[in-house]
C-alpha cells in the first residue's frame, strides 16, 4: 500500500489544491503534507517521464516490480552496517537528526498505482540524496537539494521550493547560495546518474565513496 485513500480531482479541484498548498507551504515550510500535495498536483507530467525512464532501466524496472519502501521495517538493518558504508552513512544522517523514515506523508492525488509509487519513491529517497550529496537540512541545504531534484525530475514543486527558500534567505545566505551552492547544484544534478533509477537499498553494504564515484556524485560545498 503506497499511502492512504487516494483522491480523484478534476482540473479545477487540482488547481485549487495546488494553489492552496503553494500558499500554505510558503507560509509554513514545515508542512510536509502541503509540500507533498503541491508536488502531486503539479507534477503528473514529470512523474510520467520519470516512470518511462525507470521502465527503460534494468535497475529502475526492478524498483517498479518490487516496489521497495523506505520505512523502518525495511531499512533498519542500515544501522548495523560498517561505518564506511552508504547504509551506515544514511543511518547516521537520520539518527543525528532524530528523523524517522516512517514520517513521509502518503500519496493522495496520483491517478494510477504506478504513478503513486513513483511519487512515493521520489519522496522516500530524499534522505538518501541528502546523504550522498552531504547536504545539511537547513534552509540552504534543502534549497540546494531541490535544485538537484529539479535537474533530475523537472518537478515544478522543486522550482517553487527554491524560489520560496531564496525569499526567506537573509542577505548573507542569499549570497552564499547563489555564489556557491546554486552553481554547484546545477552541475551536480546534471552530471550524476539518473538517481530515480538507482535501487539504493541494494547498495547499502557498499563503501560510501565507491557509490558516489559509481553514480557521479560530488559532495556539496562546505560553506553552510
C-alpha positions as a LaTeX table, in Angstrom:
\begin{tabular}{lrrr}
\hline
Residue & $x$ (\AA) & $y$ (\AA) & $z$ (\AA) \\
\hline
Unk1 & 0.00 & 0.00 & 0.00 \\
Unk2 & 1.60 & 3.26 & $-1.11$ \\
Unk3 & $-0.45$ & 5.59 & 1.05 \\
Unk4 & $-3.89$ & 6.37 & 2.35 \\
Unk5 & $-7.03$ & 6.64 & 0.28 \\
Unk6 & $-6.29$ & 8.42 & $-2.99$ \\
Unk7 & $-8.49$ & 11.28 & $-4.15$ \\
Unk8 & $-9.51$ & 11.91 & $-7.76$ \\
Unk9 & $-9.61$ & 15.59 & $-8.70$ \\
Unk10 & $-10.96$ & 17.36 & $-11.75$ \\
Unk11 & $-8.98$ & 20.19 & $-13.33$ \\
Unk12 & $-10.44$ & 22.97 & $-11.18$ \\
Unk13 & $-10.06$ & 20.97 & $-7.98$ \\
Unk14 & $-6.47$ & 20.15 & $-8.86$ \\
Unk15 & $-5.70$ & 23.82 & $-9.46$ \\
Unk16 & $-7.36$ & 24.80 & $-6.18$ \\
Unk17 & $-5.40$ & 22.21 & $-4.19$ \\
Unk18 & $-2.16$ & 23.26 & $-5.90$ \\
Unk19 & $-2.74$ & 26.93 & $-5.18$ \\
Unk20 & $-3.80$ & 26.35 & $-1.59$ \\
Unk21 & $-0.84$ & 24.05 & $-0.98$ \\
Unk22 & 1.60 & 26.53 & $-2.52$ \\
Unk23 & 0.36 & 29.39 & $-0.34$ \\
Unk24 & 0.28 & 27.23 & 2.78 \\
Unk25 & 3.75 & 25.81 & 2.18 \\
Unk26 & 5.17 & 29.29 & 1.61 \\
Unk27 & 3.67 & 30.47 & 4.91 \\
Unk28 & 4.81 & 27.36 & 6.79 \\
Unk29 & 7.61 & 25.39 & 5.04 \\
Unk30 & 7.46 & 22.74 & 7.80 \\
Unk31 & 4.11 & 21.49 & 6.45 \\
Unk32 & 5.32 & 18.36 & 4.66 \\
Unk33 & 1.73 & 17.43 & 3.78 \\
Unk34 & 1.24 & 20.67 & 1.84 \\
Unk35 & 4.56 & 20.32 & 0.03 \\
Unk36 & 3.61 & 16.75 & $-0.87$ \\
Unk37 & 0.19 & 17.84 & $-2.17$ \\
Unk38 & 1.82 & 20.59 & $-4.24$ \\
Unk39 & 4.25 & 18.09 & $-5.74$ \\
Unk40 & 1.47 & 15.68 & $-6.68$ \\
Unk41 & $-1.00$ & 18.18 & $-8.13$ \\
Unk42 & 1.61 & 19.95 & $-10.27$ \\
Unk43 & 3.93 & 17.04 & $-11.04$ \\
Unk44 & 1.99 & 14.44 & $-13.03$ \\
Unk45 & 3.82 & 15.04 & $-16.38$ \\
Unk46 & 7.16 & 14.94 & $-14.56$ \\
Unk47 & 6.32 & 11.72 & $-12.75$ \\
Unk48 & 5.16 & 10.19 & $-16.04$ \\
Unk49 & 8.55 & 10.98 & $-17.59$ \\
Unk50 & 10.35 & 9.50 & $-14.58$ \\
Unk51 & 8.20 & 6.38 & $-14.85$ \\
Unk52 & 9.14 & 5.91 & $-18.50$ \\
Unk53 & 12.84 & 6.33 & $-17.70$ \\
Unk54 & 12.59 & 3.76 & $-14.94$ \\
Unk55 & 10.94 & 1.29 & $-17.32$ \\
Unk56 & 13.88 & 1.65 & $-19.71$ \\
Unk57 & 16.45 & 0.98 & $-16.97$ \\
Unk58 & 17.09 & $-2.55$ & $-15.64$ \\
Unk59 & 17.56 & $-1.28$ & $-12.09$ \\
Unk60 & 14.64 & 1.14 & $-12.43$ \\
Unk61 & 12.44 & $-1.68$ & $-13.70$ \\
Unk62 & 13.44 & $-3.82$ & $-10.73$ \\
Unk63 & 12.33 & $-1.00$ & $-8.44$ \\
Unk64 & 8.95 & $-0.79$ & $-10.19$ \\
Unk65 & 8.43 & $-4.55$ & $-10.00$ \\
Unk66 & 9.45 & $-4.99$ & $-6.37$ \\
Unk67 & 8.27 & $-1.58$ & $-5.10$ \\
Unk68 & 10.69 & $-1.30$ & $-2.14$ \\
Unk69 & 9.64 & 1.08 & 0.61 \\
Unk70 & 11.98 & 3.28 & 2.64 \\
Unk71 & 10.41 & 2.55 & 6.02 \\
Unk72 & 11.91 & 1.41 & 9.32 \\
Unk73 & 10.88 & $-2.22$ & 8.81 \\
Unk74 & 12.77 & $-2.35$ & 5.51 \\
Unk75 & 15.87 & $-0.19$ & 6.07 \\
Unk76 & 16.50 & $-0.73$ & 9.80 \\
Unk77 & 19.46 & $-3.01$ & 9.04 \\
Unk78 & 21.39 & 0.05 & 7.82 \\
Unk79 & 22.03 & 0.93 & 11.48 \\
Unk80 & 24.09 & $-2.28$ & 11.86 \\
Unk81 & 26.35 & $-1.85$ & 8.83 \\
Unk82 & 30.09 & $-0.96$ & 8.96 \\
Unk83 & 30.89 & 2.73 & 9.37 \\
Unk84 & 32.33 & 3.21 & 5.88 \\
Unk85 & 29.19 & 2.01 & 4.06 \\
Unk86 & 26.48 & 4.01 & 2.35 \\
Unk87 & 23.88 & 2.38 & 4.62 \\
Unk88 & 25.74 & 3.42 & 7.78 \\
Unk89 & 26.11 & 6.98 & 6.46 \\
Unk90 & 22.34 & 7.10 & 5.84 \\
Unk91 & 21.66 & 5.74 & 9.35 \\
Unk92 & 23.98 & 8.36 & 10.85 \\
Unk93 & 22.28 & 11.13 & 8.87 \\
Unk94 & 18.86 & 10.03 & 10.11 \\
Unk95 & 19.89 & 9.27 & 13.69 \\
Unk96 & 21.80 & 12.51 & 14.25 \\
Unk97 & 18.64 & 14.45 & 13.38 \\
Unk98 & 16.13 & 12.16 & 15.09 \\
Unk99 & 14.48 & 11.60 & 11.69 \\
Unk100 & 12.36 & 8.54 & 11.01 \\
Unk101 & 11.90 & 7.02 & 7.54 \\
Unk102 & 8.25 & 6.49 & 8.51 \\
Unk103 & 7.44 & 10.22 & 8.64 \\
Unk104 & 6.70 & 10.76 & 4.94 \\
Unk105 & 3.07 & 11.69 & 4.13 \\
Unk106 & 1.07 & 9.30 & 1.94 \\
Unk107 & 0.40 & 9.87 & $-1.75$ \\
Unk108 & $-3.17$ & 11.09 & $-2.29$ \\
Unk109 & $-3.56$ & 12.69 & $-5.72$ \\
Unk110 & $-1.91$ & 10.36 & $-8.25$ \\
Unk111 & $-4.30$ & 8.68 & $-10.68$ \\
Unk112 & $-2.63$ & 5.28 & $-11.13$ \\
Unk113 & $-0.82$ & 2.85 & $-8.85$ \\
Unk114 & 2.37 & 3.17 & $-10.90$ \\
Unk115 & 2.45 & 6.96 & $-10.68$ \\
Unk116 & 1.56 & 6.81 & $-6.98$ \\
Unk117 & 4.55 & 4.57 & $-6.38$ \\
Unk118 & 6.91 & 6.81 & $-8.39$ \\
Unk119 & 5.73 & 9.84 & $-6.38$ \\
Unk120 & 6.22 & 7.92 & $-3.14$ \\
Unk121 & 9.65 & 6.72 & $-4.22$ \\
Unk122 & 10.73 & 10.27 & $-5.08$ \\
Unk123 & 9.61 & 11.35 & $-1.62$ \\
Unk124 & 11.28 & 8.48 & 0.21 \\
Unk125 & 14.72 & 8.66 & $-1.45$ \\
Unk126 & 15.10 & 12.33 & $-0.48$ \\
Unk127 & 17.20 & 11.46 & 2.57 \\
Unk128 & 19.38 & 9.10 & 0.53 \\
Unk129 & 20.20 & 12.09 & $-1.67$ \\
Unk130 & 20.95 & 14.24 & 1.39 \\
Unk131 & 23.40 & 11.56 & 2.50 \\
Unk132 & 25.06 & 11.07 & $-0.87$ \\
Unk133 & 25.47 & 14.78 & $-1.63$ \\
Unk134 & 26.35 & 15.51 & 2.02 \\
Unk135 & 23.91 & 18.39 & 2.23 \\
Unk136 & 22.60 & 19.77 & 5.54 \\
Unk137 & 18.92 & 20.03 & 6.38 \\
Unk138 & 18.98 & 23.78 & 6.97 \\
Unk139 & 17.33 & 26.22 & 4.57 \\
Unk140 & 20.37 & 26.43 & 2.29 \\
Unk141 & 20.83 & 22.66 & 2.21 \\
Unk142 & 17.19 & 21.92 & 1.44 \\
Unk143 & 17.04 & 24.60 & $-1.27$ \\
Unk144 & 20.22 & 23.22 & $-2.82$ \\
Unk145 & 18.85 & 19.67 & $-2.89$ \\
Unk146 & 15.66 & 20.97 & $-4.51$ \\
Unk147 & 17.81 & 22.31 & $-7.37$ \\
Unk148 & 19.24 & 18.81 & $-7.86$ \\
Unk149 & 15.78 & 17.27 & $-7.65$ \\
Unk150 & 14.57 & 19.68 & $-10.32$ \\
Unk151 & 17.53 & 18.77 & $-12.54$ \\
Unk152 & 16.66 & 15.10 & $-12.10$ \\
Unk153 & 12.85 & 15.17 & $-12.31$ \\
Unk154 & 11.75 & 18.62 & $-13.54$ \\
Unk155 & 9.11 & 18.79 & $-10.83$ \\
Unk156 & 7.53 & 22.28 & $-10.69$ \\
Unk157 & 7.32 & 21.93 & $-6.91$ \\
Unk158 & 11.12 & 21.78 & $-6.70$ \\
Unk159 & 11.49 & 25.04 & $-8.62$ \\
Unk160 & 8.80 & 26.69 & $-6.47$ \\
Unk161 & 10.55 & 25.45 & $-3.31$ \\
Unk162 & 13.84 & 27.01 & $-4.45$ \\
Unk163 & 12.12 & 30.32 & $-5.13$ \\
Unk164 & 10.33 & 30.15 & $-1.78$ \\
Unk165 & 13.58 & 29.30 & 0.00 \\
Unk166 & 15.52 & 32.17 & $-1.51$ \\
Unk167 & 12.78 & 34.59 & $-0.47$ \\
Unk168 & 13.39 & 33.56 & 3.15 \\
Unk169 & 17.18 & 33.89 & 2.93 \\
Unk170 & 18.88 & 36.77 & 4.68 \\
Unk171 & 21.46 & 38.71 & 2.67 \\
Unk172 & 24.39 & 36.54 & 3.77 \\
Unk173 & 22.54 & 33.30 & 2.99 \\
Unk174 & 21.43 & 34.58 & $-0.41$ \\
Unk175 & 24.99 & 35.49 & $-1.38$ \\
Unk176 & 26.29 & 32.13 & $-0.15$ \\
Unk177 & 23.59 & 30.22 & $-2.02$ \\
Unk178 & 23.98 & 31.92 & $-5.39$ \\
Unk179 & 27.79 & 32.11 & $-5.30$ \\
Unk180 & 28.48 & 28.56 & $-4.13$ \\
Unk181 & 25.52 & 26.22 & $-3.73$ \\
Unk182 & 23.33 & 27.03 & $-6.71$ \\
Unk183 & 26.02 & 26.71 & $-9.44$ \\
Unk184 & 27.35 & 23.54 & $-7.79$ \\
Unk185 & 23.83 & 22.03 & $-7.62$ \\
Unk186 & 23.14 & 22.73 & $-11.30$ \\
Unk187 & 26.34 & 20.90 & $-12.25$ \\
Unk188 & 25.87 & 18.10 & $-9.73$ \\
Unk189 & 22.30 & 17.36 & $-10.78$ \\
Unk190 & 23.21 & 17.27 & $-14.46$ \\
Unk191 & 26.38 & 15.18 & $-14.25$ \\
Unk192 & 25.28 & 12.38 & $-11.92$ \\
Unk193 & 23.42 & 9.25 & $-12.96$ \\
Unk194 & 19.61 & 9.06 & $-13.18$ \\
Unk195 & 19.02 & 8.90 & $-9.45$ \\
Unk196 & 15.44 & 7.67 & $-9.70$ \\
Unk197 & 16.76 & 4.52 & $-11.40$ \\
Unk198 & 19.05 & 3.55 & $-8.52$ \\
Unk199 & 17.97 & 0.71 & $-6.23$ \\
Unk200 & 19.67 & 2.27 & $-3.19$ \\
Unk201 & 18.79 & $-0.47$ & $-0.75$ \\
Unk202 & 20.85 & $-2.97$ & $-2.76$ \\
Unk203 & 23.91 & $-0.77$ & $-2.29$ \\
Unk204 & 23.71 & $-0.16$ & 1.47 \\
Unk205 & 26.63 & $-2.52$ & 2.12 \\
Unk206 & 28.95 & $-0.76$ & $-0.35$ \\
Unk207 & 31.55 & 1.84 & 0.55 \\
Unk208 & 30.08 & 5.36 & 0.54 \\
Unk209 & 32.86 & 6.87 & $-1.59$ \\
Unk210 & 32.66 & 3.97 & $-4.04$ \\
Unk211 & 28.94 & 4.51 & $-4.70$ \\
Unk212 & 29.46 & 8.23 & $-5.05$ \\
Unk213 & 32.08 & 7.62 & $-7.74$ \\
Unk214 & 29.91 & 4.99 & $-9.44$ \\
Unk215 & 26.92 & 7.36 & $-9.60$ \\
Unk216 & 28.91 & 10.50 & $-10.49$ \\
Unk217 & 28.08 & 12.27 & $-7.21$ \\
Unk218 & 30.30 & 15.03 & $-5.81$ \\
Unk219 & 29.55 & 16.10 & $-2.21$ \\
Unk220 & 28.32 & 19.64 & $-1.74$ \\
Unk221 & 30.20 & 22.77 & $-0.72$ \\
Unk222 & 31.13 & 23.20 & 2.93 \\
Unk223 & 30.21 & 26.86 & 3.41 \\
Unk224 & 26.91 & 26.35 & 5.37 \\
\hline
\end{tabular}
